[in-house]
Amino acid sequence: MVKIAAIRESNQRFANSHDEQGLVCVFAGATSGIGASTLERMATMLHSPTFYVIGRSAARFVAQHTKLATLNPNCKIAFLEADVSLLSDVDVLCKQIVQAEKKMDYLYMSPGLMPLNGAQYTKEHLDAGFTLSYYSRMRLVSNLLPLLRTSSRPVILSVLNAGAEKPLLETDFGLAQNWSFTALLNHTVTMTSLAFSYLSQDPSNKDITFLHSAPGLVKTEIFSKLQAPEGSRLLWRVLLPVIKGAAGLMYWMMMAVSVEESGERQALLLVSEEFEPGALRVDQACEVVPVVENGVFEKYVEKGWGEKVWEHTVHVFETTLASN
């Protein structure tokens, strides 16, 4: 495992030695937790960058905006207010970016929710948890690839759970008939790795680094923010505080890392030249997940399932957006 001291040193070395001006970065899922920490660390490492930060509330972003401006007075910060659980909102914000920029250097994505309340469908009739962890992220990638292709060193980073790929329900990629908590986690993780593997094989994407990372256990507020939806049964309302307490105990007993350390590690993934163009899965130690002979992911790649996953993804884009 790469020690945090070595990672901090590497990031500082990058900040001191790289003087490229005007790097353009898009951050989704960066108004709290790991994303916010990564964004703040990147603000200290880049010279005169432009940050597009996607979030639900411009009002709630004010304090974070002030902090970023303090960390780097030369950075340009554009907040794009959107609900990224809606593909139509993702399209609107991507159009704004494409109209304003000629290139993009970094695309960071970590939006999500803890799906303990069961399936929660948006007005676009997609499960919010699945959309935040997969469909919206892939829509960002799809829409912004033209800008990324013009960068000298483009990097895409999706923070989820690389290395934990599991078998898919192969006739129900989107879990329309088979939704469950574990199926959601398994599908979004495996489909992310397969989609990145497939996209990286396109000759037009040969210079792009597609990273799927696993941050490990991190002391975020994802459990504390969980609320029982209206109409929940009494049992769930009673159990939810217990689950929150258990999560806190788990963080302590399993020595979860701080959001600051996790942000430092994700920043390293974005800037380190050790991660060359192509599709890579990176674990919580900031090390590339090794190839496993006859592993679940490896078998899917060998059988061409990346293309099937991407075809399903594009179909969801087309049918969802056509209805809107």
C-alpha positions in Angstrom: 0.0 0.0 0.0 1.3 3.4 -0.9 1.7 5.4 2.3 -0.1 8.6 2.7 3.1 10.5 3.4 4.5 9.4 0.1 1.3 10.4 -1.7 1.3 13.9 -0.1 5.0 14.3 -1.1 4.2 13.2 -4.7 1.3 15.6 -4.9 3.4 18.5 -3.6 6.1 17.6 -6.0 3.6 17.8 -8.9 2.3 21.2 -7.6 5.9 22.5 -7.5 7.1 21.2 -10.8 4.1 21.6 -13.1 3.3 25.1 -14.2 0.8 24.5 -17.0 -1.8 27.2 -16.9 -5.5 27.0 -17.6 -6.3 23.3 -17.0 -10.0 22.7 -17.1 -11.6 20.3 -14.6 -15.2 19.1 -14.1 -16.2 17.7 -10.7 -19.5 15.9 -10.1 -20.2 14.8 -6.6 -17.7 17.2 -5.1 -19.8 19.4 -2.8 -19.1 17.1 0.2 -17.1 14.0 1.3 -14.4 12.5 -0.9 -15.2 14.7 -3.8 -15.0 18.0 -1.9 -11.7 16.9 -0.4 -10.3 16.0 -3.8 -11.4 19.3 -5.3 -9.8 21.2 -2.5 -6.5 19.4 -2.9 -6.5 19.9 -6.6 -7.1 23.6 -6.1 -3.8 23.8 -4.3 -1.9 21.8 -6.9 -2.9 23.5 -10.2 -2.0 26.9 -11.6 -4.9 29.1 -12.7 -7.3 26.2 -13.3 -11.0 26.4 -14.2 -13.2 24.2 -12.0 -16.8 23.3 -13.1 -18.5 22.1 -10.0 -21.8 20.3 -10.4 -24.3 20.3 -7.5 -27.8 20.7 -6.4 -27.6 24.0 -4.6 -25.7 27.1 -5.5 -26.6 28.6 -2.1 -25.1 25.7 -0.2 -21.9 26.0 -2.3 -21.1 29.5 -1.2 -18.9 28.5 1.7 -17.1 25.9 -0.3 -16.6 28.5 -3.1 -15.0 30.9 -0.6 -12.7 28.1 0.7 -11.5 27.2 -2.8 -10.9 30.8 -3.7 -8.8 31.1 -0.5 -6.8 28.0 -1.3 -6.1 29.3 -4.8 -7.0 32.9 -5.6 -6.1 32.3 -9.3 -8.6 29.6 -9.9 -11.8 30.2 -11.8 -14.8 28.4 -10.3 -18.1 27.9 -12.1 -20.9 26.2 -10.2 -23.5 24.4 -12.3 -26.7 23.8 -10.4 -28.3 20.5 -11.5 -29.8 17.3 -10.3 -27.4 14.7 -11.7 -29.9 11.9 -11.0 -31.6 13.3 -14.1 -30.0 12.6 -17.5 -31.8 15.6 -19.0 -30.1 17.9 -16.4 -26.7 16.3 -17.2 -27.3 17.1 -20.9 -28.0 20.8 -20.1 -24.9 21.3 -18.0 -22.7 19.5 -20.5 -24.0 21.8 -23.2 -22.9 24.8 -21.1 -19.4 23.3 -20.7 -19.0 22.4 -24.3 -20.1 25.9 -25.4 -17.6 27.6 -23.0 -14.5 25.4 -23.4 -12.3 24.1 -26.2 -10.7 21.3 -24.1 -11.1 19.4 -20.8 -8.3 17.9 -18.8 -9.9 16.2 -15.8 -13.3 14.7 -15.3 -13.9 13.6 -11.7 -17.1 11.8 -10.7 -18.3 10.5 -7.3 -22.1 11.3 -7.0 -24.1 8.7 -5.2 -26.4 7.7 -2.4 -26.7 4.8 0.1 -29.7 2.8 -1.3 -30.9 1.4 2.0 -34.3 2.9 1.4 -34.9 0.7 -1.6 -35.4 1.7 -5.2 -36.2 5.4 -5.6 -37.3 6.3 -9.1 -36.8 9.7 -10.6 -39.3 11.5 -12.9 -37.3 9.9 -15.7 -38.3 6.5 -14.4 -34.8 5.4 -13.5 -33.6 4.4 -10.1 -31.7 7.3 -8.5 -29.0 5.2 -6.9 -28.2 3.4 -10.2 -28.3 6.6 -12.1 -26.0 8.5 -9.8 -23.4 5.7 -9.7 -23.6 4.7 -13.3 -25.9 6.2 -15.9 -25.3 9.9 -15.1 -21.5 9.4 -14.9 -21.5 7.6 -18.3 -23.6 10.4 -19.8 -21.0 12.9 -18.6 -18.3 10.8 -20.1 -20.2 10.4 -23.4 -21.0 14.1 -23.7 -17.6 15.4 -22.7 -15.3 13.0 -24.6 -14.9 15.4 -27.5 -13.4 18.0 -25.2 -11.3 15.4 -23.4 -9.8 14.2 -26.7 -8.3 17.7 -27.3 -6.4 17.7 -24.0 -2.6 16.8 -23.8 -3.2 14.5 -20.9 -6.9 13.8 -20.3 -8.0 11.8 -17.3 -11.5 10.4 -16.3 -11.9 9.2 -12.7 -15.0 7.5 -11.4 -14.8 6.8 -7.7 -16.9 3.7 -6.9 -15.5 0.2 -6.0 -13.0 -1.0 -8.5 -11.8 -4.6 -8.0 -15.2 -5.7 -6.5 -16.7 -6.7 -9.8 -19.3 -9.5 -9.5 -21.4 -11.5 -12.0 -24.2 -9.5 -13.7 -27.8 -10.5 -14.2 -27.1 -10.7 -17.9 -30.7 -10.3 -19.0 -31.5 -7.4 -16.7 -28.5 -5.0 -16.7 -30.7 -2.1 -15.4 -32.3 -4.2 -12.7 -35.8 -3.4 -13.9 -37.1 -6.7 -12.6 -34.4 -7.7 -10.1 -33.6 -4.6 -8.0 -31.8 -5.2 -4.7 -29.2 -3.4 -2.6 -26.5 -5.9 -3.5 -27.5 -6.2 -7.1 -27.3 -2.4 -7.5 -23.8 -2.3 -6.0 -22.6 -5.2 -8.1 -24.0 -3.9 -11.4 -22.8 -0.3 -11.1 -19.3 -1.5 -10.2 -19.0 -4.2 -12.9 -20.6 -2.1 -15.6 -18.3 0.9 -14.9 -15.2 -1.3 -15.3 -16.6 -2.9 -18.5 -17.8 0.4 -20.0 -14.4 2.0 -19.4 -12.6 -1.0 -20.9 -14.8 -0.8 -24.0 -14.5 3.0 -24.4 -10.7 2.9 -24.0 -10.5 0.6 -27.1 -11.9 3.2 -29.4 -8.9 4.6 -31.4 -10.2 8.2 -30.9 -9.8 7.7 -27.1 -6.3 6.3 -27.2 -4.8 9.2 -25.3 -7.4 9.2 -22.5 -6.8 7.6 -19.1 -10.0 5.9 -17.8 -9.7 5.3 -14.1 -12.2 3.4 -11.9 -11.1 3.7 -8.3 -12.1 2.2 -4.9 -11.6 4.6 -2.0 -12.1 1.9 0.6 -13.8 2.8 3.9 -13.9 6.5 4.3 -15.3 8.6 7.2 -18.0 10.5 5.1 -21.5 11.6 6.1 -23.2 9.3 3.7 -24.9 7.3 6.5 -25.7 10.3 8.7 -27.5 12.0 5.8 -29.7 9.0 5.3 -33.4 9.8 6.1 -36.4 7.5 6.0 -38.7 8.5 3.2 -42.3 9.6 3.8 -44.5 6.6 4.2 -41.8 4.3 5.6 -42.9 1.6 8.0 -42.4 2.1 11.7 -39.8 -0.7 11.8 -37.6 1.0 9.3 -37.9 4.3 11.1 -36.7 2.5 14.3 -33.9 0.6 12.5 -32.4 3.5 10.6 -30.9 5.2 13.7 -29.4 1.9 14.7 -27.9 1.5 11.3 -26.4 5.0 11.5 -24.9 4.2 14.9 -23.5 0.9 13.6 -21.9 2.6 10.7 -20.1 5.0 13.0 -18.9 2.1 15.1 -17.7 0.4 11.9 -15.7 3.4 10.9 -14.0 3.4 14.2 -13.3 -0.3 14.5 -12.1 -0.7 10.9 -10.0 2.4 11.1 -11.6 4.1 8.1 -9.5 6.9 6.6 -10.4 10.5 6.7 -12.0 12.3 3.8 -8.8 14.5 3.7 -6.6 11.4 3.1 -9.0 9.9 0.6 -9.0 13.3 -1.3 -5.3 13.3 -1.3 -5.3 9.8 -2.8 -7.9 10.6 -5.5 -5.9 13.7 -6.4 -2.8 11.5 -7.0 -4.8 9.4 -9.4 -5.7 12.4 -11.4 -2.3 13.9 -11.8 0.2 10.9 -11.6 1.8 10.0 -14.9 2.1 6.4 -13.6 -1.4 5.8 -14.8 -1.0 5.8 -18.6 -3.8 6.0 -21.2 -6.2 3.1 -21.2 -8.7 1.6 -18.7 -7.3 1.0 -15.3 -8.9 -0.2 -12.0 -7.2 1.2 -8.9 -7.7 0.0 -5.4 -7.8 1.9 -2.1 -4.0 1.6 -1.8 -3.6 3.6 -5.1 -2.3 0.4 -6.8 -3.6 -1.0 -10.0 -6.0 -4.0 -9.4 -4.1 -7.1 -10.7 -5.4 -9.2 -13.5 -7.0 -12.4 -12.1 -6.9 -15.5 -14.3 -10.5 -16.5 -15.0 -11.8 -13.6 -12.9 -15.3 -12.3 -13.3 -14.2 -9.1 -14.9 -11.5 -10.7 -17.1 -14.0 -13.3 -18.4 -16.5 -10.5 -19.3 -13.8 -8.6 -21.2 -12.7 -11.7 -23.0 -16.2 -12.4 -24.1 -16.9 -8.9 -25.3 -19.4 -7.9 -22.7 -18.1 -4.4 -22.6 -19.8 -3.7 -25.9 -23.0 -5.2 -24.7 -22.9 -3.1 -21.5 -22.3 0.1 -23.6 -25.1 -0.8 -26.0 -27.4 -1.1 -23.1 -26.2 2.2 -21.7 -26.8 4.1 -25.0 -30.2 2.5 -25.2 -31.1 3.8 -21.8 -29.9 7.3 -22.8 -31.9 7.3 -26.0 -35.2 5.9 -24.5 -35.0 8.1 -21.4 -34.2 11.3 -23.2 -36.7 10.7 -25.9 -39.5 10.5 -23.4 -38.4 13.9 -22.0 
